[in-house]
Amino acid sequence: MAYSTFPIEQGQELKVHVQPQHADVAIIGAGIVGLSTAWALIEEGREVVLIDPGPPGGEASSGNAATLANYAVEPLARPSLLPTLPSLLFSPASPFHLRWRHLPRLTPWLLRFVGAARRSRTEHATRTLCHLLAPSLDDWLALHSSIQTDSEAAALHQRGALYFFRRTRNWQLARSDFEARQRLGVAQLYLNAQETAALEPALDGIAQGAILFPEACHFGDPLRLANGLAKQLERRGATFIPARAVSLERHAHGVSILTDAGDWHAEQVVVAAGAWSQPLARSAGDRIPLEVERGYHLEFSGAETLLSRPCCPAENAFYMTPLEGRLRIAGTVELGHPADPANHARLAYLRRHAEAMFGPLGAASHEWLGLRPSLPDSLPVIGPAAIPNVTYAFGHGHLGLTLAPTTGRLVAASLAGKAPHWLRHCHASRFAR
């Protein structure tokens, strides 16, 4: 059997099989959701192959805010957002941005988004997000302990996350959202300016108040974390196939997978290809309104000492997370086309607001653009496809890292016929109604 290799870390390589004969379960996508799903299935005794043209844990899995946001129970589409949506999308000073030339293509998604912002739909989505997020910390702690890494880069830091306000009025207005989350059981603390500065001295005189989510966590480096998980999966028998899956076809004894490296066969297929999942779902009989939110980050070497936990300026809607050896400033939402070049105005937005708080940060050590797989109701697709033997696990938006182990556990339960009743709200069939 022929082999190829993916680079993992300096001096290491991940062995991959190029010509697998057969797969029990084929997972399309080796991002953090695909890797976590592979782990959950191996725990259940399944044999797993992962199909992805790139190295494990790349793209959105590596460039995110590195935050386990188990507090994010509010869908993006909600009634309070609608009055401000036009200015948010069309103002160059906004954390949200729409590329005008793509408006005709994006209009159906935007109309669904507006529909999902009705109060009844928002309450429904919030309940489902609560189901998904409630076990996410425990699921991550269990998976992280199994990775068996002592690397600081792969560390899970339990220091909470801070959502702070640069204007007193906005902090006061946030009280109603705080109380709504309180009723849902979200752990949080409402802090004044002095309490905020005591936690994060660099925000003294900047933050007029904040909300602390004490159970939130962050990782030292999401890519190194994924690398560690991939190596453990290899040791447990997982096979990595460097190929791009193009379509799926029903087969007498499972599913055929057409890739750019040939056709493979599997008893079960899990589609966890993130932003690239929509064409695969269409070939499996489902039309899913998946769009990409283009997100950006800047990194500044040596600036990680400014903060001790992920901090988000509420008015600007991005995160500043201390990683190993650097500060990552990540966020913004840009609706456009996956193939568009990077919009440097979005990177300038991140720098401008960060430097307004901290002063000059110097040259960025890294710039990044990635694609978040986003659905208009802010819920992922987890569950069966229209054709048998295919299961979906994509569309997590801003919560892919947070929900990865939980998604893996739910996929394993779904394949075993033990999925919880509420998971039907995440099925692809909701878009056919």
N, C-alpha and C positions, 0 to 999 in steps of 0.2 A: 504494500500500500504506500502511495506517495505521501509526502509530508510537506507542509510549508510552515512558516513561523510568523507570529506577530511580535513586534517589539513590545515589551511590557515596561521594564525599567532598565536603566543602564546596566548592561552586563547580564540581562535576563531575556529569555524569549519564551513564548508560549507555543507549544507544539500544537499543530492543527492537522487534521486529516482532510485531504483534498478529495478523496474518493470513498465516501462512506457507502456501504452496501445497503444498509437499511437503518431506519430510525424508529424507535419506539415512540418518542415524542420529539418533534422538531420545533424548536423555538426560533422564530424569525425575528432577529434583533438581539444584539448583545450589549445593549445599554443596561443601565442599572435595573430597570424593570425586568428585562429578559434574564439577566444574571440572577436576580433574586427569585424569579420564577423557576429557573433551572435548579436552584438550591432547594426550593420547596418540593419540587417533583422528585429530586434525588432522595430527599428525606423520606418520601413515600415509596421508594424502591423502583422508581422509573429510570429508564436509560434515556439520556438526553443528548441531543446535538443542538448547537446554536449556529444559525446561519446569519452572517453579517459581512458586508464587504470591507468593513473597517475593523480596527482593533477594538477589543472590549472596552466598554465604558467611555467611548468617545462622544462627540457632539454635545447634545444638551445635558447628558449625564455628567459631563466633566466641567462645563462652563457655568453652571448654575450658582446660586448664592450660598451653596454648601450648608443650607439650613434645614433642619427637621422642623417644619412648621405645622405641628400638630394642633395649633390653635386656629388655623385658617378655615373656619367652618362657614364663612360667608361666601356665597358664589359671587363671581365678578359681576354677573348680570343681576341687578337688584333695583327696586324702584327708585332709590335715592340717587342712582347714577344717571338715570335717563335725562333729567333736565340739563345736566352738564355734559352729556355725551357729545353733542356737536362741537362744543368748544374744546373738549378733551382731544377729539380726533383730528381737528383741523388747525389747532394752534401750534406753531413751532416751539412754543415754550412749555408745552404739555409733556407729561411723562408718557402719554399715549400718542400715537402717530399713525395716520393712514396715508399711504401713497396713492394719490388721486388717480393715477392712470389705471390702477387695479380696482377702482370702485365698482365697475360693472360686474366683474367676477366675484367680488366680495359681498355684493348686495344681498344675495340669498342668505349668507351666513349672518350678516348684520341684522336682517329682518328676524331671523330665528333668535338672535341674541336679544333683541328688543322684546320679542314674545316671551322669552325666558325670564325677563325682568318683571313680569307681573307678580304681584304679591303672593298669590297661591303657588305659582311655580317656584318662586324664590324660597318659600317656606319648605316646599317639598325637597328642593335641592339641598337646603341646609340640613334637613333631617338625614338625608342620605350621606352627606359629607361627614356628619357627626358619627354615623355608623362606621364609615371608612377610617376616620382619623382617631377615634377613641383607642383602638389597640395599636396605633402606629408606633408609639414609643416603645412599648413592650416588644413588638415584632422586630424593631430595629436593634434593641438591646440583645435580643436572643440571637439574631443573625450576626451582629458585630462580634459577640463573644465567640462565635463559631469560626470566624475568619482567622483567629489566632495570630494576630499581628501585633508586634510591639512597636511598630513604626509610629512616630509622632505624626507623620503625614496622614496616616489612616486612622488617627485617634478620633474618638467621639467625645466631644466636650459638652458637659451638661452644665451650662452657665446661663441658660435662658436666652431670650431674644427681646430686644427693646424697640418699640414703635414710638418714636418721639415726635414732638410737635414744636415747630419753630415759631408758631404764633399762639398766644394764649387763647384766643377765641376758638381756634380749631381744637385745642386740647379740651376746652369746655364743651364744645359741640360733640366731641367723641364720647362723652359720658353715656349717651343713649346707646351707642353701639357696645360699649363696655357692659352696660347692664343687660343688653340682649344676650351677649356671650355668657354672662354670669348665669343667666337662667338656663343656658344649655350646658352648664357645668364646666366651662373652660377655665382652667387655672390662670389667673391674671391679677395684677396689682396696678392700681391707679396712682401714679406718682406725681408729686409736684416738682418744680424746677430744682429745689435743693436735694430732694431724694434722687432725682435723675443724675445730678452732678456727682452725688456720692457714689453712684454705681459706675459712672463713666465720666471721669474728670475732664476729658477732652470736650465734653458737651456743655461744660459750665458756661453760662451766658448765651448758649445757642438754643438749648432745649428749654422750652417754657413749661414742659410737662411731658409725661410719657405713660405708656402702658407696658408693663413688664410681663412677659409670658415665661414664668420660671421653669416650666417643664420642657421648653424648646431646647434643642441641641444644635451644635454645628460640628462639621468634620474638618480635620486638618487639611485635607486635600481630596475632593471627590474622585479625581482620576486615580490616585494612588489607592484609594479605598476599593474602587472597581477592579483595579489590577490585582489586589490581594484576593478579592473574591473570585476572580477568574482563575487564579492559580490554584486556589482551593478546589474549585470545581473540576479543574483538570485532574487533580490528584484523586478526586472521587469518581473519575471516569467520564466526565463530560467531554464531548468532541466539539471543536470549533471549526466551522467550515467557512473559509473566506470567499463568499459568493453573494451576489445580489439576487434576492428572490423577486421574481417578476409577476407570477400569478399562481393561483391554486386551482386544482381540478379534483372533483370527486372521483374516487377510485373504489373499486369493488371491495378492497380491504383497508381503506383508509383514505389518504389524500396524497395526490401527486403535487410536487412543488417544482415549478419551472424556474430555473435560475440561469444566470449568465454563464454558469459553469456546468450546465447540464441539468437533467431531471433527477429528482430524488423522490423517495417514497417514505411516508411515515404513517403509523397507526393514528397518531394524533398530531395536530399542528396548533401551536400557539402563536398568534400574530402580536408581537410586541415591538414593532418597528417604529414606534414613535411617529414623527412627522411624515414618515414614508409609508404609513399603514393603509391609507385610503385606497390606492389601487388594488392592494391585496384583498381588502374587504369587498371591493366591488366584484372581484373575480370569484369571491365566495358567496355572492348573492345579496350583499348589503350595500346600500347607498348611505354612507355616513357623512354628515356635514363637517368634516375635519378641515380646519384651516391651521396655518402656522402663525404663531406670535413670534416675531423676530426679536430676540433679546440680545443685549450687549453686555460686555464687561471690560473693565480696565483693571490692571493690577499694578501695584506700586511696591517694589521691593523695599523691605525694611520699615514700611509704614504700619505693619500689623500691630505695633505696640500702642498705636493711638487708641484702640478699642479692645475690649476683652470679650465681646460677644457680638453677634449680628445686630446691627442697628439700622433702622429704617426711618428716614425723615418722611413723615406722613405726607407733607405737601409735595414731595418730589418723587415718591413711590419707587425708590430703589434701595438695595441693601448694601451695607458696608460690613464685610465679614473678615475677621482676622484669620488668615490661613497660615500654614507653615512658611515663614520667611517673607510674607507679603500681605498686603491688604487688597482684597478684591472688592470692587465697586460694581455691582451687577444689577441689571434691571431694565426698565422701560419696556413698553409694548409697542411694536410696530407691525401693522397689518400691511402685507405686501405680497410678494412672490418669493418662494424659496430660492430662486436662482438670482434674484437681484443682488448687486454688489452691496457691500457694507455702506450704510449711511453714516458718514462721519459726523453729521450734525447730532446724531444720537450719542456718539461717544463724547462729543463736546458738551452735550447736556450733562452727562454724568460728571465730567471733570469740573465743569463750571460750578455746579452746586456743591460738590465735595470741597473744592478749593474755597468757596465762599464760607465754609465752616472751618476748615483747617489751615487755610493758607496754601501757598504753592507746594505741590506734591512732587514736582520734578517730572522727568520723562517716565512714561508708563513702561513697565517691563513686559507687559503683554496686553494685546487688544484682541477681542473675540466677538464673533457673531454666531449665534446658534438659533435653532428652530424649536420652539415649544409646540407640541401637538395640542391644539385647543378645540374644544367643542363649545357650542353656544350656551349650553346650560351649565357649564363648569363641572360636569361630572364625567369621569372616564368611561370608556366602554370596557366592561369586564364581563365575560360570559359567552354563551354560544353564538356561533354564526348561523346564517341561514342554511348552510349545508352541514351535514353531520361531521363530527370529528375535527372541527375547527373551533378554537376558542380565542376570544379577543382579550388583549390586555394593553390598551393604549389610550391616548387622549387625556393624559393627566394634567395638562396645562402647566401651572406653576408648582404642582405637587408630585411630580414624578419621583424625585429623590425621597420625599417624605413617605410616599405610599408604596414604594417598591416592594419591601418585604411583605406588607399586608396584601398587596396585589398577588404576589406569588402564592401566598397561603390560600387566598380565595380561588385562584386558578386551580390549585391542587384539589381544593374541596369541590370545585365544580366538576372536574374530571372524575372525581370519586362519587359524584351524585349527592354530595353533602353540602352544597352551597346554601348559605342562609337565605331565608325567604326575601329579605329586603334587597338582596343583590339584583333582583329582577329590574330594579330601577336603573341599573347600570347596563342593562342588556342593549344590544344594538337595535332590537325590535322597537324600542321607544321612538325611533325616528321614522318608523313606517306607519305610525298612527295618524 
